[in-house]
Amino acid sequence: MIALLRSFGLLLTLLLFAPPAIAQERGPVVLAAASLQESLTEAADAWAVKGHAKPVLSFAASSALARQAIAGAPADLFLSADEPWMDAVAKAGMLRAGTRATLLGNRLVLIAPKRSKARLTLARGFPLARALGAGRLALADPDAVPAGKYAKAALTHLGVWTGVAAKVAPAENVRAALALVERGAAPLGIVYATDARASKAVRVVGTFPTSSHPPIRYPVAQLKASRHRDAAAFRAFLFSKQGRAIFVRHGFSAP
């Protein structure tokens, strides 16, 4: 986390003190949930093809990015993986009025390394603790990161959280949790369906019922600190037919 904040701090410093001409040449700065890496990068590339300056994308856990936005980071857009962190930024008065809207939806899945033979049906009381054995359950920090909070809610709803809480390997963000399973450091993990789809090293063991956790929604908003002339236009592009199609190709759904 320290390394992440240092690198992000360096990015913000460069943006803050960049000469005006250089600052204008870059695209709008976008703070985005880690699970959006491939899809938002493709959207930014498509936007650049239209002749615009390519947006500067900063990916991390929504919790970390929300705190940066609240602290007044010189960014233009914030894409969160849940509503509560966007609520926190709104409560701090850091959103531009009238720009918040829900962009995407997602699903939550249980994953295992590609060669794993694990078989589980995700129903009430399913034997997750037994399937883990002496191993750990990889998921994003359940106390702060959206993917981890959704995972905890789902496991609690299914009555198995108490049995696996001590076996959790909390990760900095959902992609870090994915990496633990990809490397075989954890026999099972919980990530978004789009994360599993983006990896060739894991397979989906099962998909959690949507009724087991709060709806997974990705809100986007322009920040009050936004100064880039393309910020509002890029936000609109994400909602356009072309923008939506990009996210759908990566497995996201309409909210």
Short mmCIF file of the C-alpha atoms (twelve columns), coordinates in Angstrom:
data_MODEL
# 
_entry.id   MODEL 
# 
loop_
_atom_site.group_PDB 
_atom_site.id 
_atom_site.type_symbol 
_atom_site.label_atom_id 
_atom_site.label_alt_id 
_atom_site.label_comp_id 
_atom_site.label_asym_id 
_atom_site.label_seq_id 
_atom_site.Cartn_x 
_atom_site.Cartn_y 
_atom_site.Cartn_z 
_atom_site.pdbx_PDB_model_num 
ATOM 1   C CA . MET A 1   0.000   0.000   0.000   1 
ATOM 2   C CA . ILE A 2   2.865   2.373   0.845   1 
ATOM 3   C CA . ALA A 3   4.460   1.758   -2.554  1 
ATOM 4   C CA . LEU A 4   1.121   2.369   -4.264  1 
ATOM 5   C CA . LEU A 5   0.549   5.659   -2.463  1 
ATOM 6   C CA . ARG A 6   4.102   6.796   -3.210  1 
ATOM 7   C CA . SER A 7   3.751   6.055   -6.917  1 
ATOM 8   C CA . PHE A 8   0.357   7.722   -7.025  1 
ATOM 9   C CA . GLY A 9   1.741   10.669  -5.130  1 
ATOM 10  C CA . LEU A 10  4.488   10.992  -7.744  1 
ATOM 11  C CA . LEU A 11  1.893   10.958  -10.513 1 
ATOM 12  C CA . LEU A 12  -0.075  13.707  -8.804  1 
ATOM 13  C CA . THR A 13  3.064   15.767  -8.259  1 
ATOM 14  C CA . LEU A 14  3.938   15.537  -11.953 1 
ATOM 15  C CA . LEU A 15  0.422   16.575  -12.906 1 
ATOM 16  C CA . LEU A 16  0.352   19.434  -10.452 1 
ATOM 17  C CA . PHE A 17  3.665   20.924  -11.553 1 
ATOM 18  C CA . ALA A 18  3.616   20.077  -15.253 1 
ATOM 19  C CA . PRO A 19  3.958   23.122  -17.516 1 
ATOM 20  C CA . PRO A 20  0.537   24.285  -18.754 1 
ATOM 21  C CA . ALA A 21  1.218   23.264  -22.373 1 
ATOM 22  C CA . ILE A 22  2.200   19.738  -21.364 1 
ATOM 23  C CA . ALA A 23  -0.721  19.454  -18.976 1 
ATOM 24  C CA . GLN A 24  -3.136  20.336  -21.769 1 
ATOM 25  C CA . GLU A 25  -1.582  17.778  -24.155 1 
ATOM 26  C CA . ARG A 26  -2.409  14.933  -21.791 1 
ATOM 27  C CA . GLY A 27  -5.948  13.701  -21.494 1 
ATOM 28  C CA . PRO A 28  -8.174  13.912  -18.428 1 
ATOM 29  C CA . VAL A 29  -6.941  12.108  -15.311 1 
ATOM 30  C CA . VAL A 30  -9.179  9.200   -14.351 1 
ATOM 31  C CA . LEU A 31  -9.125  7.470   -10.958 1 
ATOM 32  C CA . ALA A 32  -10.554 4.004   -11.614 1 
ATOM 33  C CA . ALA A 33  -11.233 0.782   -9.736  1 
ATOM 34  C CA . ALA A 34  -8.583  -1.895  -10.338 1 
ATOM 35  C CA . SER A 35  -11.114 -4.236  -11.964 1 
ATOM 36  C CA . LEU A 36  -11.494 -1.804  -14.886 1 
ATOM 37  C CA . GLN A 37  -7.920  -2.099  -16.144 1 
ATOM 38  C CA . GLU A 38  -8.425  -3.804  -19.507 1 
ATOM 39  C CA . SER A 39  -11.824 -2.337  -20.354 1 
ATOM 40  C CA . LEU A 40  -11.090 1.283   -19.455 1 
ATOM 41  C CA . THR A 41  -7.687  1.124   -21.168 1 
ATOM 42  C CA . GLU A 42  -9.433  -0.004  -24.354 1 
ATOM 43  C CA . ALA A 43  -11.983 2.785   -23.965 1 
ATOM 44  C CA . ALA A 44  -9.188  5.334   -23.508 1 
ATOM 45  C CA . ASP A 45  -7.457  4.012   -26.636 1 
ATOM 46  C CA . ALA A 46  -10.702 4.277   -28.619 1 
ATOM 47  C CA . TRP A 47  -11.123 7.845   -27.400 1 
ATOM 48  C CA . ALA A 48  -7.580  8.705   -28.491 1 
ATOM 49  C CA . VAL A 49  -8.229  7.253   -31.961 1 
ATOM 50  C CA . LYS A 50  -10.888 9.941   -32.344 1 
ATOM 51  C CA . GLY A 51  -8.138  12.558  -32.140 1 
ATOM 52  C CA . HIS A 52  -8.303  13.369  -28.438 1 
ATOM 53  C CA . ALA A 53  -5.420  13.315  -25.973 1 
ATOM 54  C CA . LYS A 54  -5.367  9.897   -24.308 1 
ATOM 55  C CA . PRO A 55  -6.712  9.936   -20.739 1 
ATOM 56  C CA . VAL A 56  -4.276  9.305   -17.888 1 
ATOM 57  C CA . LEU A 57  -5.584  6.245   -16.031 1 
ATOM 58  C CA . SER A 58  -4.750  5.525   -12.389 1 
ATOM 59  C CA . PHE A 59  -5.960  2.108   -11.162 1 
ATOM 60  C CA . ALA A 60  -6.191  1.064   -7.521  1 
ATOM 61  C CA . ALA A 61  -8.727  -0.011  -4.925  1 
ATOM 62  C CA . SER A 62  -11.763 2.292   -4.894  1 
ATOM 63  C CA . SER A 63  -11.110 2.961   -1.208  1 
ATOM 64  C CA . ALA A 64  -7.608  4.288   -1.889  1 
ATOM 65  C CA . LEU A 65  -8.751  6.395   -4.834  1 
ATOM 66  C CA . ALA A 66  -11.707 7.821   -2.920  1 
ATOM 67  C CA . ARG A 67  -9.355  8.999   -0.205  1 
ATOM 68  C CA . GLN A 68  -7.189  10.675  -2.854  1 
ATOM 69  C CA . ALA A 69  -10.245 12.409  -4.308  1 
ATOM 70  C CA . ILE A 70  -11.353 13.561  -0.863  1 
ATOM 71  C CA . ALA A 71  -7.853  14.936  -0.276  1 
ATOM 72  C CA . GLY A 72  -8.239  17.079  -3.395  1 
ATOM 73  C CA . ALA A 73  -6.202  15.099  -5.911  1 
ATOM 74  C CA . PRO A 74  -5.940  16.992  -9.237  1 
ATOM 75  C CA . ALA A 75  -8.001  14.439  -11.146 1 
ATOM 76  C CA . ASP A 76  -10.998 14.753  -13.452 1 
ATOM 77  C CA . LEU A 77  -13.094 11.590  -13.110 1 
ATOM 78  C CA . PHE A 78  -13.627 8.924   -10.451 1 
ATOM 79  C CA . LEU A 79  -14.945 5.445   -11.295 1 
ATOM 80  C CA . SER A 80  -15.714 3.453   -8.169  1 
ATOM 81  C CA . ALA A 81  -16.545 -0.256  -7.871  1 
ATOM 82  C CA . ASP A 82  -19.280 0.508   -5.371  1 
ATOM 83  C CA . GLU A 83  -21.687 3.236   -4.319  1 
ATOM 84  C CA . PRO A 84  -20.468 3.767   -0.717  1 
ATOM 85  C CA . TRP A 85  -17.035 5.079   -1.734  1 
ATOM 86  C CA . MET A 86  -18.627 7.428   -4.251  1 
ATOM 87  C CA . ASP A 87  -20.999 8.482   -1.458  1 
ATOM 88  C CA . ALA A 88  -17.976 9.304   0.704   1 
ATOM 89  C CA . VAL A 89  -16.506 11.542  -1.995  1 
ATOM 90  C CA . ALA A 90  -19.888 13.203  -2.498  1 
ATOM 91  C CA . LYS A 91  -20.280 13.776  1.254   1 
ATOM 92  C CA . ALA A 92  -16.888 15.489  1.267   1 
ATOM 93  C CA . GLY A 93  -18.202 17.875  -1.370  1 
ATOM 94  C CA . MET A 94  -15.699 16.782  -4.010  1 
ATOM 95  C CA . LEU A 95  -18.073 15.849  -6.865  1 
ATOM 96  C CA . ARG A 96  -19.240 18.175  -9.605  1 
ATOM 97  C CA . ALA A 97  -22.989 18.531  -9.308  1 
ATOM 98  C CA . GLY A 98  -25.105 16.557  -11.752 1 
ATOM 99  C CA . THR A 99  -22.308 14.332  -13.079 1 
ATOM 100 C CA . ARG A 100 -22.770 11.195  -10.991 1 
ATOM 101 C CA . ALA A 101 -24.347 8.206   -12.728 1 
ATOM 102 C CA . THR A 102 -24.127 4.419   -12.608 1 
ATOM 103 C CA . LEU A 103 -22.086 3.109   -15.540 1 
ATOM 104 C CA . LEU A 104 -21.712 -0.661  -15.121 1 
ATOM 105 C CA . GLY A 105 -22.672 -3.822  -13.295 1 
ATOM 106 C CA . ASN A 106 -20.685 -6.989  -12.516 1 
ATOM 107 C CA . ARG A 107 -20.929 -10.448 -10.920 1 
ATOM 108 C CA . LEU A 108 -18.971 -12.084 -8.110  1 
ATOM 109 C CA . VAL A 109 -17.247 -15.435 -8.639  1 
ATOM 110 C CA . LEU A 110 -15.218 -18.043 -6.769  1 
ATOM 111 C CA . ILE A 111 -12.015 -18.913 -8.632  1 
ATOM 112 C CA . ALA A 112 -9.247  -21.496 -8.424  1 
ATOM 113 C CA . PRO A 113 -5.940  -21.983 -10.271 1 
ATOM 114 C CA . LYS A 114 -6.466  -23.299 -13.805 1 
ATOM 115 C CA . ARG A 115 -5.308  -26.835 -12.981 1 
ATOM 116 C CA . SER A 116 -7.304  -27.096 -9.748  1 
ATOM 117 C CA . LYS A 117 -9.915  -29.833 -9.552  1 
ATOM 118 C CA . ALA A 118 -12.010 -28.001 -6.957  1 
ATOM 119 C CA . ARG A 119 -15.752 -28.465 -7.371  1 
ATOM 120 C CA . LEU A 120 -18.245 -26.512 -5.259  1 
ATOM 121 C CA . THR A 121 -21.866 -25.460 -5.538  1 
ATOM 122 C CA . LEU A 122 -22.310 -21.995 -4.077  1 
ATOM 123 C CA . ALA A 123 -25.344 -22.559 -1.888  1 
ATOM 124 C CA . ARG A 124 -26.120 -22.031 1.782   1 
ATOM 125 C CA . GLY A 125 -23.633 -23.847 4.011   1 
ATOM 126 C CA . PHE A 126 -21.400 -25.010 1.148   1 
ATOM 127 C CA . PRO A 127 -18.121 -26.602 2.381   1 
ATOM 128 C CA . LEU A 128 -15.749 -23.740 1.626   1 
ATOM 129 C CA . ALA A 129 -13.582 -24.196 4.729   1 
ATOM 130 C CA . ARG A 130 -13.086 -27.874 3.910   1 
ATOM 131 C CA . ALA A 131 -12.207 -27.060 0.313   1 
ATOM 132 C CA . LEU A 132 -9.553  -24.601 1.507   1 
ATOM 133 C CA . GLY A 133 -7.932  -27.138 3.822   1 
ATOM 134 C CA . ALA A 134 -4.748  -25.551 5.122   1 
ATOM 135 C CA . GLY A 135 -4.848  -22.962 2.337   1 
ATOM 136 C CA . ARG A 136 -6.062  -19.383 2.363   1 
ATOM 137 C CA . LEU A 137 -8.979  -17.636 0.682   1 
ATOM 138 C CA . ALA A 138 -7.765  -14.726 -1.457  1 
ATOM 139 C CA . LEU A 139 -10.000 -11.688 -1.577  1 
ATOM 140 C CA . ALA A 140 -9.678  -7.934  -1.491  1 
ATOM 141 C CA . ASP A 141 -9.612  -6.370  1.979   1 
ATOM 142 C CA . PRO A 142 -13.164 -7.061  3.249   1 
ATOM 143 C CA . ASP A 143 -13.068 -4.054  5.564   1 
ATOM 144 C CA . ALA A 144 -12.475 -1.450  2.853   1 
ATOM 145 C CA . VAL A 145 -12.247 -2.640  -0.748  1 
ATOM 146 C CA . PRO A 146 -15.550 -3.126  -2.610  1 
ATOM 147 C CA . ALA A 147 -14.760 -6.599  -4.000  1 
ATOM 148 C CA . GLY A 148 -13.854 -7.772  -0.512  1 
ATOM 149 C CA . LYS A 149 -16.951 -6.234  1.033   1 
ATOM 150 C CA . TYR A 150 -19.162 -7.912  -1.563  1 
ATOM 151 C CA . ALA A 151 -17.369 -11.224 -0.898  1 
ATOM 152 C CA . LYS A 152 -17.848 -10.984 2.854   1 
ATOM 153 C CA . ALA A 153 -21.522 -10.120 2.374   1 
ATOM 154 C CA . ALA A 154 -22.032 -13.120 0.074   1 
ATOM 155 C CA . LEU A 155 -20.265 -15.561 2.389   1 
ATOM 156 C CA . THR A 156 -22.158 -14.193 5.393   1 
ATOM 157 C CA . HIS A 157 -25.460 -14.560 3.558   1 
ATOM 158 C CA . LEU A 158 -24.584 -18.164 2.690   1 
ATOM 159 C CA . GLY A 159 -23.629 -18.891 6.302   1 
ATOM 160 C CA . VAL A 160 -19.962 -19.724 5.755   1 
ATOM 161 C CA . TRP A 161 -18.111 -16.516 6.645   1 
ATOM 162 C CA . THR A 162 -17.465 -17.466 10.278  1 
ATOM 163 C CA . GLY A 163 -15.846 -20.716 9.198   1 
ATOM 164 C CA . VAL A 164 -13.396 -19.068 6.784   1 
ATOM 165 C CA . ALA A 165 -12.754 -15.616 8.295   1 
ATOM 166 C CA . ALA A 166 -9.499  -16.797 9.887   1 
ATOM 167 C CA . LYS A 167 -8.380  -18.241 6.558   1 
ATOM 168 C CA . VAL A 168 -8.753  -15.022 4.563   1 
ATOM 169 C CA . ALA A 169 -5.696  -13.602 2.801   1 
ATOM 170 C CA . PRO A 170 -6.747  -9.916  2.437   1 
ATOM 171 C CA . ALA A 171 -5.296  -8.207  -0.624  1 
ATOM 172 C CA . GLU A 172 -4.776  -4.544  -1.457  1 
ATOM 173 C CA . ASN A 173 -7.277  -4.694  -4.317  1 
ATOM 174 C CA . VAL A 174 -9.163  -7.254  -6.382  1 
ATOM 175 C CA . ARG A 175 -6.329  -7.679  -8.897  1 
ATOM 176 C CA . ALA A 176 -3.918  -8.462  -6.081  1 
ATOM 177 C CA . ALA A 177 -6.357  -11.148 -4.881  1 
ATOM 178 C CA . LEU A 178 -6.528  -12.511 -8.421  1 
ATOM 179 C CA . ALA A 179 -2.726  -12.650 -8.557  1 
ATOM 180 C CA . LEU A 180 -2.571  -14.768 -5.390  1 
ATOM 181 C CA . VAL A 181 -4.724  -17.424 -7.061  1 
ATOM 182 C CA . GLU A 182 -2.898  -17.130 -10.381 1 
ATOM 183 C CA . ARG A 183 0.415   -17.878 -8.624  1 
ATOM 184 C CA . GLY A 184 -1.057  -20.756 -6.654  1 
ATOM 185 C CA . ALA A 185 -0.420  -18.917 -3.380  1 
ATOM 186 C CA . ALA A 186 -4.113  -19.422 -2.546  1 
ATOM 187 C CA . PRO A 187 -6.211  -22.422 -3.639  1 
ATOM 188 C CA . LEU A 188 -9.382  -20.322 -3.922  1 
ATOM 189 C CA . GLY A 189 -10.271 -16.662 -4.262  1 
ATOM 190 C CA . ILE A 190 -13.230 -14.369 -4.794  1 
ATOM 191 C CA . VAL A 191 -13.095 -11.734 -7.528  1 
ATOM 192 C CA . TYR A 192 -15.375 -10.133 -10.081 1 
ATOM 193 C CA . ALA A 193 -16.414 -12.183 -13.093 1 
ATOM 194 C CA . THR A 194 -14.574 -9.713  -15.321 1 
ATOM 195 C CA . ASP A 195 -11.305 -10.273 -13.431 1 
ATOM 196 C CA . ALA A 196 -11.572 -14.031 -13.918 1 
ATOM 197 C CA . ARG A 197 -12.322 -13.474 -17.582 1 
ATOM 198 C CA . ALA A 198 -9.196  -11.343 -17.970 1 
ATOM 199 C CA . SER A 199 -6.925  -14.100 -16.622 1 
ATOM 200 C CA . LYS A 200 -5.754  -17.257 -18.396 1 
ATOM 201 C CA . ALA A 201 -4.374  -18.701 -15.166 1 
ATOM 202 C CA . VAL A 202 -7.612  -19.205 -13.232 1 
ATOM 203 C CA . ARG A 203 -10.981 -20.849 -13.752 1 
ATOM 204 C CA . VAL A 204 -14.384 -20.062 -12.310 1 
ATOM 205 C CA . VAL A 205 -15.551 -22.593 -9.724  1 
ATOM 206 C CA . GLY A 206 -18.932 -20.926 -9.285  1 
ATOM 207 C CA . THR A 207 -20.857 -17.666 -9.533  1 
ATOM 208 C CA . PHE A 208 -22.421 -16.212 -6.392  1 
ATOM 209 C CA . PRO A 209 -26.193 -15.633 -6.468  1 
ATOM 210 C CA . THR A 210 -26.951 -11.954 -6.985  1 
ATOM 211 C CA . SER A 211 -29.263 -12.175 -3.976  1 
ATOM 212 C CA . SER A 212 -26.306 -13.005 -1.704  1 
ATOM 213 C CA . HIS A 213 -24.709 -9.559  -1.814  1 
ATOM 214 C CA . PRO A 214 -25.585 -5.923  -2.604  1 
ATOM 215 C CA . PRO A 215 -25.850 -5.128  -6.325  1 
ATOM 216 C CA . ILE A 216 -22.416 -4.562  -7.849  1 
ATOM 217 C CA . ARG A 217 -22.578 -1.122  -9.407  1 
ATOM 218 C CA . TYR A 218 -19.852 1.116   -10.808 1 
ATOM 219 C CA . PRO A 219 -20.745 4.800   -10.479 1 
ATOM 220 C CA . VAL A 220 -18.748 7.479   -12.288 1 
ATOM 221 C CA . ALA A 221 -18.608 11.202  -11.603 1 
ATOM 222 C CA . GLN A 222 -16.599 14.253  -12.544 1 
ATOM 223 C CA . LEU A 223 -14.612 15.655  -9.646  1 
ATOM 224 C CA . LYS A 224 -14.888 19.238  -8.493  1 
ATOM 225 C CA . ALA A 225 -11.120 19.573  -9.000  1 
ATOM 226 C CA . SER A 226 -11.523 18.733  -12.704 1 
ATOM 227 C CA . ARG A 227 -10.002 21.281  -15.076 1 
ATOM 228 C CA . HIS A 228 -9.514  19.336  -18.316 1 
ATOM 229 C CA . ARG A 229 -11.650 20.439  -21.260 1 
ATOM 230 C CA . ASP A 230 -12.231 16.815  -22.349 1 
ATOM 231 C CA . ALA A 231 -13.332 15.465  -18.954 1 
ATOM 232 C CA . ALA A 232 -17.072 15.759  -19.522 1 
ATOM 233 C CA . ALA A 233 -16.786 14.540  -23.114 1 
ATOM 234 C CA . PHE A 234 -14.804 11.437  -22.138 1 
ATOM 235 C CA . ARG A 235 -17.332 10.680  -19.416 1 
ATOM 236 C CA . ALA A 236 -20.086 10.930  -22.030 1 
ATOM 237 C CA . PHE A 237 -18.123 8.639   -24.351 1 
ATOM 238 C CA . LEU A 238 -18.105 5.920   -21.680 1 
ATOM 239 C CA . PHE A 239 -21.918 5.975   -21.762 1 
ATOM 240 C CA . SER A 240 -22.078 6.015   -25.566 1 
ATOM 241 C CA . LYS A 241 -22.941 2.997   -27.694 1 
ATOM 242 C CA . GLN A 242 -19.271 2.492   -28.548 1 
ATOM 243 C CA . GLY A 243 -18.150 2.906   -24.968 1 
ATOM 244 C CA . ARG A 244 -20.780 0.522   -23.596 1 
ATOM 245 C CA . ALA A 245 -19.848 -2.090  -26.227 1 
ATOM 246 C CA . ILE A 246 -16.254 -2.072  -25.003 1 
ATOM 247 C CA . PHE A 247 -17.283 -2.817  -21.437 1 
ATOM 248 C CA . VAL A 248 -19.723 -5.516  -22.532 1 
ATOM 249 C CA . ARG A 249 -16.930 -7.249  -24.472 1 
ATOM 250 C CA . HIS A 250 -14.990 -7.437  -21.221 1 
ATOM 251 C CA . GLY A 251 -17.897 -9.025  -19.384 1 
ATOM 252 C CA . PHE A 252 -19.512 -6.045  -17.666 1 
ATOM 253 C CA . SER A 253 -23.250 -5.554  -17.718 1 
ATOM 254 C CA . ALA A 254 -25.650 -2.666  -17.643 1 
ATOM 255 C CA . PRO A 255 -26.381 -1.708  -14.015 1 
# 
